[in-house]
């Protein structure tokens, strides 16, 4: 699908039908398209090449994104949770010459800009042009495992093809309101939470993140998301695994939880586990796991209510094809990126994801862990830490687990409990339950409680929740010395 087809689909919707719902403002499809055309004209007349947005969730973000698409310029969303150093790196690396933000940027030329009633600053500057791969519509920067973000160059066709695939796959759910609970600067929410609902003629609900209990990249108050889902009568929402676990725990402990209108909760970004999904369903959260990556323009596979196999990440969506290489690596095709910013265009017909996995006879895909993160124990056994971590996090009260043990006789784990005051005996019991379902070589012999919260700010995970394993191992290197060995682990 190209951008012309996309805007044609939007124009075919009834003009008075709600398209975007923000904080105290609703835009119908007719108003949305007029606002997009107006801002697209402005950025063209301003001769913008690369537009950055540094904005909270809201209608203005969506309009800016669609205006860049309509104007045929490159959009570079900057997540609000990036550090100033990361943001500065992005601005330089992408050759950004205009930025839309709430506050003026120092040493940039500033023009006031009204976007759907929001008073913003369109900041411009003379910036040396950076070579961007031909056809690039968006550069999405992933926080990665180091402090330097990596830019993924995407075409409009790739992103809109994925969005159309999501819309077609979920059409039977008759979603009318999607609540955006992740930052719109995150590609998953941008594609599956904005483009897909708009293609389906639904409305994207985009309140400020603080009203959903989301702060920065790692802080989350599930009571606020629960309240927002009820207030907006949301049919669907996308969350990260740690958000789902916290939400499930809150609803389980709440004495006054109310029924939700949600029909579908998509969960992705990291491994979820069948146990966490079952707990969510038990408390009225219809959660289903999916899988995707920025290099594939977001979602590739997804479980659905009528096609669900817990433990898997679902079957390939209409736009995607998935296969397993000879060495067990998952490969995808159908919506691949153009390449990385600053590098030559990608020449992969099938993109190697870096994830190990398998596909069963019915087409359900299973992710077994990262190819480069396989631990080799002192007994020569290969173990994917994500496999064991998923088993651990499926047990209450373990919220997060990071497993280590490369070159050691047995595995060790750093645990983050939820609630935080859960006792060591409770954690030990949870580890033993997880061990009972694992082969002897993949069982955890010792565990310790984490010394800091599982947050990006504490320096132990990336913005999307992936653990910084080296940091965590160094931080807890001395903590296992006095810890006793668990009973069901062999020497």
CORFEN-V255847 format. One record per residue. RES is the residue in one small letter. OMEGA is omega in whole degrees, 0 to 359 (NA if undefined). Layout:
RES,OMEGA  RES,OMEGA
This chain:
x,177  x,185  x,178  x,177  x,181  x,181  x,175  x,178  x,180  x,181  x,180  x,177  x,174  x,187  x,183  x,182  x,180  x,179  x,180  x,178  x,181  x,181  x,179  x,180  x,175  x,177  x,174  x,184  x,180  x,179  x,179  x,182  x,177  x,178  x,179  x,180  x,181  x,181  x,177  x,177  x,181  x,183  x,174  x,182  x,179  x,179  x,177  x,175  x,185  x,182  x,173  x,171  x,175  x,189  x,171  x,175  x,179  x,179  x,182  x,179  x,183  x,180  x,178  x,180  x,180  x,178  x,177  x,178  x,181  x,182  x,180  x,177  x,182  x,176  x,177  x,177  x,176  x,179  x,180  x,181  x,174  x,174  x,176  x,180  x,178  x,179  x,179  x,178  x,180  x,182  x,181  x,186  x,183  x,181  x,183  x,179  x,175  x,179  x,175  x,184  x,179  x,182  x,178  x,177  x,179  x,176  x,171  x,171  x,188  x,173  x,175  x,185  x,178  x,178  x,180  x,178  x,178  x,180  x,185  x,176  x,171  x,185  x,180  x,178  x,172  x,183  x,177  x,180  x,177  x,179  x,177  x,183  x,180  x,179  x,182  x,175  x,181  x,169  x,179  x,182  x,177  x,181  x,175  x,182  x,176  x,182  x,183  x,180  x,179  x,184  x,178  x,182  x,185  x,175  x,175  x,182  x,180  x,183  x,183  x,175  x,176  x,180  x,179  x,177  x,178  x,181  x,180  x,183  x,184  x,185  x,181  x,180  x,179  x,180  x,179  x,179  x,175  x,179  x,181  x,182  x,175  x,176  x,179  x,176  x,175  x,188  x,181  x,180  x,179  x,185  x,186  x,184  x,178  x,182  x,184  x,177  x,180  x,177  x,180  x,181  x,179  x,178  x,172  x,179  x,190  x,176  x,174  x,185  x,181  x,180  x,177  x,179  x,182  x,179  x,182  x,181  x,191  x,182  x,187  x,175  x,186  x,181  x,180  x,176  x,178  x,179  x,181  x,179  x,177  x,182  x,184  x,181  x,184  x,175  x,183  x,178  x,176  x,179  x,173  x,182  x,182  x,175  x,180  x,181  x,180  x,180  x,178  x,180  x,180  x,180  x,178  x,182  x,185  x,178  x,184  x,181  x,181  x,177  x,180  x,177  x,185  x,175  x,188  x,172  x,177  x,182  x,179  x,180  x,178  x,181  x,182  x,181  x,183  x,181  x,180  x,178  x,179  x,178  x,179  x,180  x,181  x,181  x,173  x,178  x,184  x,188  x,181  x,186  x,175  x,184  x,176  x,180  x,182  x,182  x,175  x,180  x,172  x,198  x,178  x,181  x,183  x,168  x,180  x,182  x,180  x,178  x,190  x,176  x,181  x,186  x,174  x,173  x,176  x,179  x,181  x,176  x,187  x,184  x,193  x,168  x,184  x,175  x,179  x,180  x,184  x,182  x,177  x,181  x,176  x,176  x,182  x,172  x,178  x,181  x,188  x,176  x,175  x,181  x,178  x,177  x,179  x,179  x,177  x,178  x,178  x,178  x,182  x,170  x,174  x,183  x,176  x,189  x,187  x,178  x,174  x,181  x,179  x,178  x,182  x,186  x,180  x,176  x,178  x,185  x,178  x,178  x,184  x,179  x,181  x,181  x,184  x,184  x,179  x,176  x,174  x,183  x,179  x,178  x,176  x,179  x,176  x,182  x,172  x,181  x,181  x,178  x,181  x,180  x,178  x,177  x,180  x,183  x,176  x,183  x,173  x,11  x,180  x,178  x,180  x,176  x,173  x,186  x,176  x,180  x,179  x,179  x,181  x,181  x,181  x,185  x,176  x,183  x,169  x,187  x,172  x,182  x,171  x,8  x,186  x,182  x,176  x,184  x,178  x,178  x,177  x,179  x,179  x,179  x,180  x,179  x,180  x,178  x,178  x,180  x,183  x,181  x,182  x,173  x,188  x,184  x,182  x,181  x,180  x,183  x,182  x,174  x,172  x,174  x,179  x,182  x,181  x,178  x,178  x,182  x,174  x,182  x,178  x,175  x,184  x,178  x,176  x,182  x,180  x,171  x,178  x,184  x,171  x,193  x,181  x,179  x,182  x,180  x,179  x,182  x,185  x,186  x,183  x,189  x,184  x,187  x,185  x,183  x,181  x,180  x,177  x,194  x,186  x,179  x,182  x,173  x,NA
